[in-house]
């Protein structure tokens, strides 16, 4: 008779598996390594999961549940699109810093191909695509963004920004990449959030993006110099 694992043991399996999948990729990950990290035998894991793919699926469902919770807490009840976007960006950075192992596994999953890629994309990206598209549809209906905006396309573009932000704070390669473009910016979160929001506002045509504080000095100086030159 199969002895039921405690909640702590089940969580230990998930935590160990997510670490292993994130560090070594889905293909190279070893059940033996997962068992050792969880303090259990390989046999016990195979009694609960028929194969590695079944364990991957369980880890993904667990990760997607966490993602849904993060998204819900970030934008739940928020009607203002720009505030929702900023909350999502901040939640993305915070989650990636606190739980990089989930981001590493997410990155490993993006390497999948064919039917598996389609299935994983639907499970992982589906919830976010619905939320982002709805936010943009509602903002367009209220006249808060440009009228020629395609909510579904812009939802994908915004999600791409969030995905790369996830990777920049949770995956070593992309963390180094961020440092190449903006040295030290990983520690200057407010600056990065501000610049991302400037980019988003400009793309959506929301608010007075063209006169954002970051761009005013050079434009104002240029006009002043031109006026001064003509006066002389």
C-alpha positions as CSV (number, residue, x, y, z in Angstrom):
1,X,0.0,0.0,0.0
2,X,1.3,3.4,-1.0
3,X,2.0,5.6,2.0
4,X,0.6,9.0,1.6
5,X,3.2,11.8,1.5
6,X,2.8,14.7,3.9
7,X,2.2,18.1,2.5
8,X,5.7,19.1,3.4
9,X,7.1,16.1,1.4
10,X,4.9,16.9,-1.6
11,X,6.1,20.5,-1.5
12,X,9.7,19.4,-1.2
13,X,9.3,17.4,-4.4
14,X,7.9,20.4,-6.2
15,X,10.6,22.7,-4.9
16,X,13.4,20.3,-5.8
17,X,11.9,19.6,-9.2
18,X,11.5,23.3,-10.1
19,X,15.1,23.9,-9.0
20,X,16.4,21.0,-11.1
21,X,14.3,21.9,-14.2
22,X,15.3,25.5,-14.0
23,X,19.0,24.8,-13.5
24,X,19.5,21.9,-15.9
25,X,16.6,22.2,-18.4
26,X,13.7,19.9,-18.8
27,X,15.5,17.3,-20.9
28,X,18.7,17.0,-18.8
29,X,17.0,17.2,-15.4
30,X,17.4,13.9,-13.4
31,X,14.7,12.4,-11.2
32,X,17.5,11.0,-9.0
33,X,18.8,14.5,-8.3
34,X,15.2,15.7,-7.5
35,X,14.8,12.8,-5.1
36,X,18.1,13.5,-3.3
37,X,17.2,17.2,-2.9
38,X,13.7,16.3,-1.6
39,X,15.1,13.7,0.9
40,X,13.1,10.9,-0.7
41,X,13.8,7.8,-2.8
42,X,13.5,7.7,-6.6
43,X,10.9,4.9,-6.1
44,X,8.7,7.1,-4.0
45,X,8.6,9.8,-6.7
46,X,7.8,7.3,-9.4
47,X,4.9,6.0,-7.3
48,X,3.4,9.5,-7.4
49,X,4.5,10.6,-10.9
50,X,4.4,8.0,-13.7
51,X,7.3,9.7,-15.5
52,X,9.3,12.9,-15.7
53,X,6.7,14.5,-18.0
54,X,4.0,14.0,-15.4
55,X,6.2,15.8,-12.8
56,X,6.9,18.6,-15.2
57,X,3.2,19.1,-15.8
58,X,2.5,19.2,-12.0
59,X,5.3,21.8,-11.6
60,X,3.8,23.9,-14.4
61,X,0.3,23.8,-13.0
62,X,1.8,24.8,-9.6
63,X,3.7,27.7,-11.3
64,X,0.6,28.8,-13.3
65,X,-1.5,28.9,-10.1
66,X,1.1,31.2,-8.5
67,X,1.2,33.4,-11.6
68,X,-2.6,33.8,-11.6
69,X,-2.4,34.8,-7.9
70,X,0.4,37.3,-8.6
71,X,-1.6,38.8,-11.5
72,X,-4.8,38.9,-9.6
73,X,-3.2,40.7,-6.6
74,X,-1.5,43.1,-9.0
75,X,-4.5,44.3,-11.0
76,X,-7.5,43.0,-9.1
77,X,-10.1,45.8,-9.1
78,X,-7.7,48.3,-10.8
79,X,-9.6,50.2,-13.5
80,X,-6.9,52.7,-14.5
81,X,-4.8,51.1,-17.3
82,X,-1.5,52.9,-16.5
83,X,-1.7,52.1,-12.8
84,X,-2.4,48.5,-13.7
85,X,0.6,48.4,-16.0
86,X,2.9,49.8,-13.3
87,X,1.6,47.4,-10.7
88,X,2.2,44.5,-13.1
89,X,5.8,45.7,-13.8
90,X,6.5,46.0,-10.1
91,X,4.9,42.6,-9.3
92,X,7.0,41.1,-12.1
93,X,10.3,42.5,-10.8
94,X,9.4,41.6,-7.2
95,X,8.4,38.0,-8.0
96,X,11.5,37.4,-10.2
97,X,13.8,38.6,-7.4
98,X,12.0,36.5,-4.7
99,X,11.4,33.4,-6.7
100,X,14.1,33.1,-9.5
101,X,13.7,29.3,-9.7
102,X,10.2,29.8,-11.1
103,X,11.6,32.1,-13.8
104,X,14.4,29.7,-14.6
105,X,11.9,26.9,-15.1
106,X,9.7,29.3,-17.2
107,X,12.8,30.0,-19.3
108,X,13.5,26.3,-19.7
109,X,9.9,25.7,-20.9
110,X,10.3,28.3,-23.6
111,X,12.8,26.0,-25.3
112,X,10.1,23.4,-26.0
113,X,9.1,22.7,-29.6
114,X,6.1,21.5,-31.6
115,X,3.0,20.2,-29.8
116,X,4.6,20.5,-26.4
117,X,5.4,24.1,-27.0
118,X,1.8,24.8,-28.0
119,X,0.4,23.1,-24.9
120,X,2.8,24.8,-22.5
121,X,2.2,28.2,-24.1
122,X,-1.5,27.8,-23.7
123,X,-1.2,26.8,-20.1
124,X,1.3,29.4,-19.1
125,X,0.5,32.4,-21.3
126,X,-3.3,31.9,-21.6
127,X,-4.3,33.5,-18.3
128,X,-2.1,36.6,-18.8
129,X,-3.2,37.1,-22.4
130,X,-6.9,37.3,-21.3
131,X,-6.2,39.8,-18.5
132,X,-4.0,42.1,-20.6
133,X,-6.3,42.1,-23.6
134,X,-9.3,42.9,-21.4
135,X,-7.5,45.8,-19.8
136,X,-6.6,47.3,-23.2
137,X,-10.1,46.7,-24.6
138,X,-11.7,48.5,-21.7
139,X,-9.1,51.4,-21.9
140,X,-9.8,51.8,-25.6
141,X,-13.5,51.9,-25.1
142,X,-13.0,54.7,-22.5
143,X,-10.9,56.6,-25.0
144,X,-7.8,56.4,-22.7
145,X,-5.5,55.0,-25.5
146,X,-5.1,55.5,-29.2
147,X,-8.1,54.5,-31.2
148,X,-6.2,52.4,-33.8
149,X,-4.8,50.2,-31.1
150,X,-5.3,46.4,-31.5
151,X,-5.8,45.2,-27.9
152,X,-4.7,41.6,-28.7
153,X,-1.5,42.7,-30.4
154,X,-0.6,45.3,-27.8
155,X,-1.3,42.8,-25.1
156,X,1.3,40.5,-26.6
157,X,3.8,43.4,-26.9
158,X,3.3,44.3,-23.3
159,X,3.6,40.7,-22.2
160,X,6.9,40.5,-24.1
161,X,8.2,43.4,-22.1
162,X,7.1,41.7,-18.8
163,X,8.7,38.4,-19.9
164,X,12.0,40.0,-20.7
165,X,11.8,41.8,-17.3
166,X,11.2,38.5,-15.6
167,X,14.2,37.1,-17.3
168,X,16.4,40.1,-16.5
169,X,15.8,39.6,-12.8
170,X,15.6,35.8,-12.7
171,X,17.9,34.3,-15.3
172,X,21.7,34.9,-15.1
173,X,22.2,35.4,-18.9
174,X,19.5,38.1,-19.1
175,X,20.6,39.7,-15.8
176,X,24.1,40.1,-17.4
177,X,22.4,41.4,-20.5
178,X,20.5,44.1,-18.5
179,X,23.8,45.1,-17.1
180,X,25.3,45.6,-20.5
181,X,22.6,48.0,-21.5
182,X,22.1,49.7,-18.1
183,X,24.9,49.0,-15.7
184,X,23.6,48.9,-12.1
185,X,20.0,49.3,-13.2
186,X,19.0,46.0,-11.5
187,X,19.6,47.8,-8.2
188,X,17.9,51.0,-9.4
189,X,14.4,49.6,-9.7
190,X,12.6,52.9,-9.6
191,X,14.6,54.2,-12.6
192,X,13.8,51.0,-14.6
193,X,10.1,51.1,-13.8
194,X,9.9,54.8,-14.7
195,X,11.6,54.2,-18.1
196,X,9.4,51.1,-18.8
197,X,6.3,53.2,-18.1
198,X,7.5,56.0,-20.3
199,X,7.9,53.4,-23.1
200,X,4.4,51.9,-22.5
201,X,2.7,55.3,-22.3
202,X,4.3,56.4,-25.6
203,X,3.3,53.1,-27.3
204,X,-0.3,53.3,-26.1
205,X,-0.7,57.0,-26.7
206,X,-1.9,57.3,-23.1
207,X,-1.7,60.6,-21.3
208,X,0.8,63.3,-22.2
209,X,3.7,60.9,-23.0
210,X,5.4,63.3,-25.3
211,X,6.1,65.7,-22.5
212,X,7.3,63.2,-20.0
213,X,9.8,64.7,-17.5
214,X,12.7,62.6,-18.9
215,X,12.3,64.3,-22.3
216,X,11.5,67.9,-21.3
217,X,14.9,69.4,-20.5
218,X,16.5,68.8,-24.0
219,X,13.3,69.8,-25.8
220,X,12.8,73.0,-23.7
221,X,16.5,73.9,-24.1
222,X,16.3,73.5,-27.8
223,X,13.3,75.8,-28.1
224,X,14.9,78.4,-25.9
225,X,18.1,78.4,-27.9
226,X,16.1,78.7,-31.1
227,X,14.0,81.5,-29.8
228,X,17.1,83.2,-28.3
229,X,18.9,82.9,-31.6
230,X,16.1,84.4,-33.6
231,X,15.7,87.3,-31.1
232,X,19.3,88.2,-31.5
